[in-house]
Amino acid sequence: MTASGFSFSAALASAQTEKTSSLSTANKPPKSEIPIAGGFSFSNALAAAKSDKPLNATPTTAKSAGFSMAGALSSLKPKVSETPSVNAAKLLAADNWQRGEVTLRCVEKWHETLDVVSFRFQGIEPVKFNYKPGQFITFKLEIDTKPIYRSYTIASSPSRPYSLIVTIKQIEGGLVSNYLANQLNVNDEVTVVGPDGAFNLIDIQADKYLFLSAGSGVTPMHSMSRWLCDTAVGSDIAFVHSARSAEDIIFAETMATMAARCDSLALSYVLEDDSAKQQVIARDPKIQCTSGRLDIAKLAALVPDYQTRTVFICGPEPYMAAVKAMLQQAQFNMANFYQESFAAAPKTVSNKVLLSSSEHAAAGGFMLNIAGKVFPLGSDQTLLDGIESEGLPIIAACRNGVCGACKCQVTEGSVATTSTATLTADEIAAGFVLACSTTINSDVSLTL
């Protein structure tokens, strides 16, 4: 890492790589044109302070990516939800959802920032959501008649178990992020699977935490912070979030409320544009805010005892790489360093096979057998490449051997793998591998 530190704007530009066109940001109104629906109400403000939704969150139901004066005017009116009422007794008696596929109904939708949207979901049937703070769920979607899977971190906390909040940043040209932001509205239903992910507070425990995040990487940290503050387990939390400006801070209000109420949470921001710095500090006098780019000097000033903490980090890949290098150079104990990682979009895999199956085998290539399909797989292709090229269903979140979502079982043949993260010794012995990190050394049969 250079002495000038990390640039959030450069990292964000590098991270915006989803390829399928959906949203044009050119027609979006500036942030100042996004009204707060219905004006100010003290009762509404009080209710919002007790919830996960910030006071400045903006309801939205627009399906169009562009600006509409009619839409802007209509958003000034209080939104009347037509969501079916939930029986309170049934909700209190609901079973826990801990694992598997579930159909959810969107009951709230609002903007966190201009290009970041939050959704609150409840089960079609009353359910209490039980998961590990920091984990993610995977949406099973159909877009343009094609099955699409995409994973998003749960932004809410299991300490508030009757709904799930997922917060999604719209990526220019991004297929799924823009589809959800523009097409998924209150009362719509969606199917998800999960929860998954070893990046959580249960599998990784510590007494003193250092949460480092940038951009939408704040979502798992928000879930973890909410859990730690709600449960009052006594943990010591230092939270340093990097953003381009005050207006780009996701969860600004709810994080400030947590910091004000939870003595064990020390909240800091590093802003490239600090023109609205006073607005950030005004939310709570304990919040620290510094200007420029995150570097080791700023980190040491904000969190003097950072060397004694367990680091959780999430954000754009360039941000995480830069911070990791920075900590290594500072002789930080990297055994206490944990990061979340999600690829922006699946790798493109060509369905075109230049050789027939017999020609491929004759040339020394190997064959992959899955669900009755037998097809060639190149030596430079992973199992995930082959599975996706055949249009077979598989969930892949991080795509680099971190999250464990693409676990599958090799029943015959020999493979080489570069990651066994999240796999237990028993699973490895039974032939389970991570498809994104595994290539074949022979003809292989696989069970999904």
Buried (B, 14 or more C-beta within 10 A) or exposed (E): BEEEBBBBBBBBEBBBEBEBEBBEBEEBBEBEEBBBBEEEEEEBEEEBBEBBBBBBBBBBEBEEBEBEEEBBEEBEEEBEEEEEEBEEEEBEEBEEBEEEEBEBBBBBBBBBBBBBBBBBBBBEEBBBBEBBBBBBBBBBBEBEEEEBBBBBBBBBBBBBBBBBBBBBBBBBBBBBBBBBBBEBEBEBEBEBBBBBBBBBBEEBEBEBBBBBBBBBBBBBBBBBBBBBBBBEEEBBBBBBBBBBBBBBBBBBBBBBBBBBEBEBBBBBBBBBBBEBBEBBBEBBEBBBBBEBBBBBEBBEEBBEEBBEBBBBBBBBBBBBBBBBEBBEEEEBEEEBBBBBBBBBBBEEBEEEBEEEEEEBBEEEBBBBBBEEEEBBBBEEBBBBBBBBBBEBEBBBBBBBBBBBBBBBEBEEBEBEBEBBBBBEEEBEEEBBBBBBBBBBEEBBBBEB
